[in-house]
């Protein structure tokens, strides 16, 4: 890696180290906070039908994985007292939206891909095309905002997190999954691990660096739940959820896991302060 004059977007350190992935991407690494940043932003057209083809082919498995993911979220937010409003950022072909509706949640999705949104609406799912960071929803509308492998694609992470937090009610959860900059294989191979450094990724975070961005946005980091609230699931899906947790725990132990999840809550104190001001 060669040093550059760029300044780290998180901690302000300079210089950064330039990492070029041949034929794929150029990122700039801050050794102080483990943040890879300044990747080239690709046009929205790059996420059209061909990008989501694999998601559609493996839809049944992805819906089952989504059920397991939502069971973990449900462990941190009580969905027994009425419908939970959930927004999925980057909803693709709607696997998570379908799993949420199966739980009795009110599910909305947004995506930059018109073909992905069309695939959702053709199945009767609520989805909207968005062009940039701004979301077409009122402040505090959702109990849960989730984004699976999206935050690494955005143009500017602070602005993005402000917008995602804006539509989250006080006490609501923001849940993400993203590639892990501390993945041992990526650390060892660097730019030679071309499959890891996707050309459309503008960032790659460590858990520490993304937690720092979350805290700047006023979010409180939650302890990661276990298997979660399995009650609405079939016995087959409960077994799948348990197996998934065991699989990922084993991969983390062996240093093979390439992504991490982060759970955070918009503080209830904001609602308390608002009521007092009124």
C-alpha positions in Angstrom: 0.0 0.0 0.0 1.2 3.5 -0.8 0.5 6.5 1.4 -1.9 9.2 0.2 -2.8 12.7 1.4 -6.4 11.8 2.1 -7.8 12.2 5.6 -9.8 9.5 7.4 -13.5 10.2 7.4 -13.9 8.8 10.9 -10.9 9.8 13.0 -9.2 12.5 10.9 -5.9 10.8 10.7 -3.6 11.3 7.7 -2.0 10.0 5.6 -4.0 7.0 4.6 -2.6 3.9 2.7 -3.9 3.3 -0.8 -4.9 -0.2 -1.6 -5.5 -1.1 -5.2 -7.4 -4.3 -6.0 -6.5 -5.1 -9.7 -9.5 -4.7 -11.9 -11.9 -4.2 -9.0 -11.5 -1.3 -6.6 -9.2 1.3 -5.0 -9.7 1.9 -1.2 -7.8 4.0 1.3 -7.0 2.4 4.7 -6.7 4.1 8.1 -4.5 2.0 10.3 -5.7 4.0 13.4 -9.4 3.0 13.1 -9.3 0.1 10.6 -11.5 1.8 8.1 -11.3 1.3 4.4 -12.9 4.2 2.6 -13.1 6.4 -0.5 -14.1 3.6 -2.9 -15.6 4.7 -6.2 -19.4 5.1 -6.2 -21.0 3.0 -8.9 -24.2 4.3 -10.7 -27.6 2.9 -9.6 -27.9 1.1 -12.9 -25.2 -1.3 -11.8 -27.8 -2.8 -9.4 -30.4 -3.7 -12.0 -31.7 -7.2 -12.8 -28.4 -9.1 -13.3 -27.2 -8.0 -9.9 -30.1 -9.6 -8.2 -30.4 -12.8 -10.3 -28.6 -14.9 -7.7 -30.9 -13.7 -5.0 -33.9 -14.8 -7.0 -32.5 -18.2 -7.8 -31.9 -18.9 -4.1 -35.0 -17.2 -2.8 -36.4 -20.1 -0.7 -33.1 -20.4 1.2 -32.9 -16.6 1.6 -36.4 -16.4 3.0 -35.5 -19.1 5.6 -32.3 -17.2 6.5 -34.4 -14.0 6.8 -36.8 -15.8 9.3 -33.8 -16.7 11.4 -32.5 -13.1 11.3 -35.9 -11.6 12.2 -36.2 -14.0 15.1 -33.0 -12.5 16.5 -34.3 -9.0 16.1 -37.6 -10.0 17.7 -35.6 -10.9 20.8 -34.8 -7.2 21.3 -38.2 -5.7 20.3 -41.5 -7.0 21.7 -43.7 -8.0 18.7 -46.5 -9.4 20.9 -48.2 -6.1 21.5 -49.2 -5.3 17.9 -47.6 -5.1 14.4 -44.0 -4.0 14.2 -43.2 -1.6 11.4 -40.0 -2.6 9.7 -38.1 -0.9 6.9 -35.5 -2.8 4.9 -32.9 -0.8 3.1 -31.8 -2.6 0.0 -34.7 -5.0 -0.1 -33.6 -6.8 -3.3 -36.2 -9.3 -4.3 -38.0 -9.2 -1.0 -36.9 -12.3 1.1 -36.8 -10.3 4.3 -40.1 -8.5 3.5 -41.8 -11.8 3.0 -40.4 -13.2 6.3 -41.5 -10.1 8.2 -45.0 -10.3 6.9 -45.1 -14.0 7.9 -44.4 -12.7 11.5 -47.3 -10.3 11.2 -45.1 -7.3 10.8 -45.8 -4.3 8.6 -42.9 -4.5 6.2 -41.7 -1.8 3.8 -38.6 -2.0 1.5 -36.5 0.4 -0.5 -33.9 -0.2 -3.2 -32.1 1.7 -5.9 -32.9 -1.1 -8.4 -36.2 -0.7 -10.3 -36.1 -4.4 -11.3 -35.7 -5.5 -7.6 -38.6 -3.3 -6.5 -40.7 -4.7 -9.4 -39.9 -8.2 -8.2 -41.2 -7.3 -4.7 -44.4 -5.6 -5.8 -45.2 -8.5 -8.2 -45.4 -10.6 -5.0 -47.6 -8.1 -3.3 -44.8 -6.8 -1.1 -44.5 -3.0 -0.3 -41.4 -1.6 -1.9 -40.3 1.7 -3.3 -37.5 2.8 -5.6 -35.1 5.4 -4.0 -32.6 7.4 -5.8 -30.2 8.5 -3.1 -29.8 8.7 0.6 -33.2 10.4 1.3 -36.0 8.1 2.4 -39.7 8.9 1.6 -41.0 8.4 5.1 -41.9 10.5 8.1 -39.6 10.9 11.1 -39.9 8.0 13.7 -42.1 5.9 11.5 -40.4 2.5 12.0 -39.7 0.2 15.0 -37.0 -1.6 13.0 -34.7 -0.5 10.2 -32.5 -3.3 8.8 -29.9 -3.3 6.0 -28.1 -6.5 5.0 -24.8 -5.7 3.1 -25.8 -2.1 2.2 -23.8 0.3 4.4 -20.6 -0.6 2.5 -22.2 0.7 -0.7 -23.1 4.2 0.4 -21.6 7.5 -0.7 -21.2 9.0 2.8 -21.7 7.0 5.9 -22.5 9.8 8.4 -25.2 11.2 6.2 -26.6 7.8 5.6 -26.8 6.9 9.3 -28.5 10.2 10.1 -31.2 9.4 7.5 -31.7 5.8 8.7 -31.9 7.0 12.3 -34.4 9.8 11.4 -37.1 7.3 10.3 -36.5 5.1 13.4 -38.7 5.7 16.4 -37.0 6.4 19.8 -36.4 3.0 21.3 -36.4 1.4 17.8 -33.6 -0.9 16.4 -31.2 -0.4 13.6 -29.6 -3.7 12.5 -27.0 -4.2 9.8 -24.7 -6.9 8.4 -21.6 -5.9 6.5 -18.2 -7.4 5.4 -15.6 -7.4 8.2 -12.4 -5.5 7.6 -10.8 -7.7 10.4 -11.6 -10.9 8.6 -8.3 -12.9 9.0 -8.2 -14.0 5.3 -8.7 -10.4 4.1 -6.0 -9.2 6.5 -3.6 -11.9 5.4 -4.1 -11.6 1.6 -5.0 -7.9 1.3 -5.7 -6.9 -2.3 -5.0 -10.5 -3.5 -8.4 -11.5 -1.9 -10.2 -10.0 -4.9 -13.6 -11.7 -4.1 -13.8 -9.9 -0.8 -13.1 -6.4 -2.2 -16.2 -5.9 -4.4 -15.9 -3.1 -7.0 -19.1 -1.5 -5.7 -18.0 -1.2 -2.1 -17.1 2.3 -1.1 -16.3 1.3 2.5 -15.2 -1.8 4.5 -15.6 -1.5 8.2 -14.3 -3.3 11.3 -16.8 -3.7 14.1 -14.9 -1.0 16.0 -15.0 1.6 13.2 -18.7 1.0 12.5 -19.6 1.2 16.2 -17.9 4.5 16.3 -20.0 5.8 13.4 -23.1 4.5 15.1 -22.3 6.2 18.4 -21.7 9.5 16.5 -25.2 9.1 15.1 -26.6 8.9 18.7 -27.2 5.2 18.6 -26.7 2.9 21.5 -25.0 -0.4 20.7 -27.0 -3.5 21.8 -25.6 -6.8 22.9 -26.0 -9.3 20.0 -28.9 -11.7 20.7 -28.7 -15.5 20.5 -31.1 -17.6 18.5 -34.0 -15.2 19.3 -37.8 -15.4 19.5 -38.6 -18.7 17.6 -42.3 -19.1 18.6 -43.9 -18.1 15.3 -41.6 -20.4 13.3 -42.1 -24.0 12.2 -40.0 -26.7 13.9 -38.0 -27.0 10.6 -37.2 -23.3 10.6 -36.4 -23.4 14.3 -33.8 -26.1 13.6 -32.5 -24.1 10.7 -32.1 -20.9 12.9 -30.3 -22.9 15.6 -28.0 -24.5 13.0 -27.2 -21.1 11.5 -26.2 -19.7 14.9 -24.0 -22.6 15.6 -22.4 -22.4 12.1 -21.6 -18.7 12.4 -20.3 -19.1 16.0 -18.0 -21.9 14.8 -16.8 -19.8 11.9 -16.0 -16.8 14.2 -14.1 -19.1 16.5 -12.0 -20.5 13.6 -11.4 -17.0 12.1 -13.4 -17.9 9.0 -16.3 -15.4 9.3 -16.2 -12.7 6.7 -19.0 -10.4 8.0 -20.5 -9.2 11.2 -23.9 -7.9 12.4 -24.4 -4.8 14.5 -27.5 -4.1 16.6 -28.2 -0.6 17.9 -31.1 1.3 19.5 -32.2 4.9 19.0 -32.3 6.1 22.7 -35.7 6.4 24.4 -34.3 9.5 26.1 -35.1 11.4 22.9 -38.8 10.7 23.4 -38.6 11.7 27.0 -36.9 15.0 26.3 -39.4 15.7 23.5 -42.4 15.2 25.9 -40.8 17.5 28.5 -40.2 20.2 25.9 -43.8 20.0 24.9 
